[in-house]
Structure formats: C-alpha cells, structure tokens
C-alpha cells in the first residue's frame, strides 16, 4: 500500500486582497496554504508554524520588500534553506536574474497563469527550479 505524499505547506505573502483570493483558490487544491498580508504577519506565522515553501510578492506596500522578508526568513535556522518563489509584477529577464541572485529559487511574473505558477512551485519543491538560491 502506498503512503500519500505530504501536502506541502506554503506561506503566501501578498498584500493585495483579490490576488490573495486568486492564489488561495488556485493553490488550495494541491497545497496547504496560509496567507499573510504584511511582513510582520508573515514572520509571526513562520515562527508559529512550519512551511515548506514561501511564495512572496515583492512590492508589499511597505518600506520593506519581499526580498527583505526573504532575508529575515533565511536568518531563522528552520528556514535557512526553505525554497522561495517570487511572484511579482516586476517581470522580465532582468528582474528574474535579480531575484534569483537575491536568494529566490524561482520567479513567476504577474499576471500569471495557473499552469506556470504550479509548475514553478512544483519544480522548486522538488529541487528542479530553473534558478537557484544565492
């Protein structure tokens, strides 16, 4: 008898409510999803629960960015190597290279389509993302 694989737990950090709702709808069939709309809430959730992947917006409407959040998460021993995907309107090859160099494992442009988003998450979780953390 085969044992079902554990559903990956994803912390989505997104400050735009409609995009939060879309991401939850698209991801919740395959993954356990928790949403935070601020950096402080994300850090609190990361201390409270364990996550297998971070899906981070970059422009969070604060002084700090998703890149800053990733740096803070990486300083936590439990998350020093947890995979992260940037999901952002900062699109194109130059931004992708920047975010991969900043420690993200993968980058998904907004607007996104479900297949591209799921593919990026699955590739990242399996260690087969096209980018690699710095």
C-alpha positions in Angstrom: 0.0 0.0 0.0 1.5 3.4 -1.0 1.5 6.2 1.5 0.2 9.5 0.2 2.8 12.3 0.0 2.5 15.1 2.5 0.8 18.1 1.1 3.3 21.0 1.0 2.6 23.9 3.3 3.0 27.2 1.5 3.1 30.7 3.1 1.8 33.2 0.6 2.7 36.8 1.4 0.6 39.1 -0.7 -0.9 42.5 0.3 -3.5 42.7 -2.5 -6.7 41.0 -1.3 -8.0 40.0 -4.8 -4.7 38.4 -5.6 -4.7 36.6 -2.2 -8.0 35.2 -3.1 -6.9 34.0 -6.5 -3.8 32.4 -5.2 -5.7 30.6 -2.4 -8.2 29.4 -5.0 -5.5 28.2 -7.4 -3.3 26.5 -4.8 -5.5 25.1 -2.1 -6.5 22.0 -4.1 -2.8 20.8 -4.1 -1.2 22.5 -1.2 -2.0 23.7 2.3 -1.9 27.5 2.0 -1.6 30.2 4.7 -1.8 33.8 3.7 -0.1 36.8 5.3 -0.6 40.4 4.0 2.3 42.0 5.8 5.9 41.2 6.6 5.3 41.3 10.3 2.3 38.8 10.0 4.5 36.6 7.8 7.2 36.5 10.3 4.7 35.7 13.1 3.2 32.8 11.0 6.7 31.5 10.2 7.5 31.3 14.0 4.2 29.7 14.7 4.1 27.0 12.0 6.4 25.2 9.7 6.3 25.9 5.9 7.8 24.0 3.1 7.8 26.9 0.6 7.4 30.7 0.6 5.5 32.4 -2.2 6.4 36.1 -1.8 5.2 39.3 -3.5 8.0 41.8 -3.8 6.2 45.2 -3.5 4.2 44.8 -0.3 3.2 48.4 0.1 5.7 48.9 3.0 9.2 50.2 3.4 10.4 46.6 3.4 10.1 44.3 0.4 9.7 40.6 -0.3 13.4 40.5 -0.7 13.8 41.9 2.8 11.4 39.4 4.1 13.3 36.5 2.5 16.5 37.7 4.1 14.7 37.8 7.5 13.3 34.3 7.0 16.7 32.9 5.9 18.1 34.1 9.3 15.8 31.8 11.1 17.5 28.4 11.4 14.3 26.5 10.4 14.2 28.4 7.1 17.8 28.9 6.2 17.3 26.8 3.0 13.5 26.7 2.6 12.6 27.3 -1.1 11.1 30.6 -2.1 9.3 31.8 -5.2 9.0 35.5 -6.1 5.5 36.2 -7.5 5.7 39.7 -8.7 4.8 42.3 -11.3 8.5 43.1 -11.6 8.6 41.0 -14.8 11.2 40.1 -17.4 14.7 38.6 -17.5 16.5 41.4 -15.7 14.2 41.2 -12.7 14.3 37.4 -12.7 18.1 37.4 -12.6 17.9 40.0 -9.8 15.5 37.9 -7.7 17.4 34.7 -8.2 20.6 36.4 -7.2 18.7 37.8 -4.1 18.1 34.2 -2.9 14.8 33.2 -4.5 14.7 29.8 -6.1 12.2 30.8 -8.8 10.4 33.8 -10.2 6.8 34.0 -11.6 5.6 37.1 -13.4 2.3 38.7 -12.7 -0.1 38.4 -14.3 0.4 34.6 -14.1 -1.5 31.6 -15.4 -2.2 28.6 -13.1 0.0 26.1 -15.0 3.1 28.4 -14.9 2.5 29.0 -11.2 2.0 25.4 -10.3 5.0 24.3 -12.4 7.2 26.9 -10.7 6.1 25.7 -7.2 6.4 22.0 -8.0 9.8 22.5 -9.6 11.0 24.5 -6.6 9.7 21.9 -4.1 11.4 19.1 -6.0 14.7 21.0 -6.2 14.4 21.3 -10.0 13.7 25.0 -10.2 15.5 26.7 -13.1 17.0 29.3 -10.7 19.0 28.6 -7.6 19.3 30.4 -4.3 22.3 32.5 -3.7 
